[in-house]
Amino acid sequence: MKVKMNVQTAYHGNLLRAGKEYEIDEETAERWVSSRLAEEVLENSEDE
């Protein structure tokens, strides 16, 4: 799942910066979104 970070945090040894988008596992992403640490990025499906 792709998220845009609202805060800076470390995740699996990587520094995730606020305001940038990252691909992370769905379970973690859902927790972060519900905690307002991140926002879900909705991707446009232009492949159709």
N, C-alpha and C positions, 0 to 999 in steps of 0.2 A: 504494500500500500504506500502511496506517495503522500507525504505530509510536508507542510510548511511550518517551520519551528517558530514559536512565539518567544522562546527562551533559549539560552545556550546551555548545552548539556553534553556529557560524555556518554557514548553508547558503543559498547563492544570495542573499547579502546580508541574510538574515533571521536573527534570534537565536532559536534553538530551546532552550527551557529544560528542565532535568531535571524529570521527573515529569509532563510534559504530553504530550498526544497530537498528532501531526501527520501529514498526508498527504504522502508523498514518493514519488519514483519507485521502482519495484520493485528495480532493480539496486542502487541506493544502500542501500535498506532492507535487502536481504539481506546486504550487506557489514557494515552497522552491527549487525545482529542477530548475525552470526557473530563480530564483534569485541566483542560485549557492550556496545556503546555505546547500544543501544536494544533494546526487546522488541517483537515483533509483536503487534498488537492484533487479536484475532479478533472480528469483528463478528457479532452474532446475526442470522440471516436471518428476520426476523419478517414479511417481505413475502409469504411463501408461504401 
